[in-house]
Amino acid sequence: MGLKDFSKKLDKYSTLALDTAPIIYFIEANPTYEAFVNEAFQRIDQGEIIAFTSILTLTETLVFPLEKNLEPLAKNYKKLLLGTSGISSLEITAPIA
């Protein structure tokens, strides 16, 4: 799927569930997926889409930076997941699980 097709598919949604991988691709600017995640996160930033993830996603994204003592990278993940108005990081509860 090309970026144009991806963009058209995003037009159909007002909410997204985010898993760990696209967040890593966005923060670390993965060249394979960068255009796609930039498109999604731009829409989140503009308020066109509301995104949901879990606090577990934060835990998963922090493993590598904390293991490698990469505090600036860890801060970027925390800022995105806890400080972006269009992203809600939900607590893990039995009904959600």
C-alpha positions as CSV (number, residue, x, y, z in Angstrom):
1,M,0.0,0.0,0.0
2,G,1.3,3.4,-0.9
3,L,1.1,6.6,1.1
4,K,-1.8,7.9,-1.0
5,D,-3.9,4.8,-0.3
6,F,-2.9,4.9,3.4
7,S,-4.0,8.5,3.6
8,K,-7.4,7.6,2.0
9,K,-7.9,4.8,4.5
10,L,-7.1,7.2,7.4
11,D,-9.9,9.5,6.1
12,K,-12.4,6.9,7.2
13,Y,-11.4,7.0,10.9
14,S,-11.6,9.4,13.8
15,T,-10.0,7.1,16.3
16,L,-6.9,4.8,16.1
17,A,-5.5,2.2,18.5
18,L,-1.8,2.5,18.5
19,D,0.5,-0.5,19.2
20,T,4.2,-0.2,20.1
21,A,5.7,-0.6,16.6
22,P,4.3,2.6,14.9
23,I,5.3,4.6,18.0
24,I,8.9,3.4,17.7
25,Y,8.8,4.0,13.9
26,F,7.7,7.5,14.5
27,I,10.1,8.5,17.3
28,E,13.1,6.8,15.7
29,A,12.1,7.9,12.1
30,N,12.3,4.4,10.6
31,P,12.9,5.1,6.9
32,T,10.6,2.3,5.8
33,Y,7.5,3.5,7.6
34,E,8.4,7.2,8.3
35,A,6.0,8.7,5.7
36,F,3.1,6.5,7.0
37,V,3.5,7.2,10.7
38,N,4.2,10.9,10.0
39,E,0.8,11.1,8.2
40,A,-1.0,9.4,11.1
41,F,0.7,11.5,13.8
42,Q,0.2,14.7,11.9
43,R,-3.6,14.0,11.9
44,I,-3.4,13.2,15.6
45,D,-1.6,16.5,16.2
46,Q,-4.2,18.4,14.2
47,G,-7.0,16.8,16.1
48,E,-8.4,15.0,13.1
49,I,-7.8,11.6,14.8
50,I,-7.8,10.7,18.5
51,A,-5.4,7.8,19.3
52,F,-5.5,5.3,22.2
53,T,-2.8,3.1,23.5
54,S,-2.0,1.5,26.8
55,I,0.4,2.3,29.5
56,L,2.0,-1.1,28.5
57,T,3.0,0.5,25.3
58,L,5.0,3.1,27.2
59,T,6.7,0.3,29.1
60,E,7.6,-1.5,25.9
61,T,9.0,1.6,24.2
62,L,11.2,2.4,27.2
63,V,13.0,-1.0,27.4
64,F,15.7,-0.2,24.8
65,P,16.4,3.4,25.7
66,L,16.7,2.6,29.4
67,E,18.9,-0.5,28.8
68,K,21.2,1.6,26.6
69,N,21.1,4.6,28.9
70,L,19.5,6.8,26.2
71,E,17.6,9.2,28.4
72,P,16.8,11.7,25.6
73,L,15.1,8.9,23.6
74,A,13.2,7.7,26.7
75,K,12.1,11.3,27.3
76,N,10.8,11.5,23.7
77,Y,8.7,8.4,24.2
78,K,7.3,9.8,27.5
79,K,6.6,13.2,26.0
80,L,4.7,11.6,23.0
81,L,2.7,9.1,25.0
82,L,2.0,11.1,28.1
83,G,2.1,14.7,26.8
84,T,0.3,14.6,23.5
85,S,-3.3,15.9,23.7
86,G,-4.5,13.6,20.9
87,I,-3.1,10.4,22.5
88,S,-4.7,8.7,25.5
89,S,-2.5,6.1,27.3
90,L,-5.0,3.9,29.1
91,E,-4.4,2.0,32.2
92,I,-4.6,-1.8,31.9
93,T,-7.7,-3.1,33.7
94,A,-9.5,-6.4,33.5
95,P,-12.2,-5.1,31.1
96,I,-9.6,-3.7,28.8
97,A,-7.4,-6.8,28.9
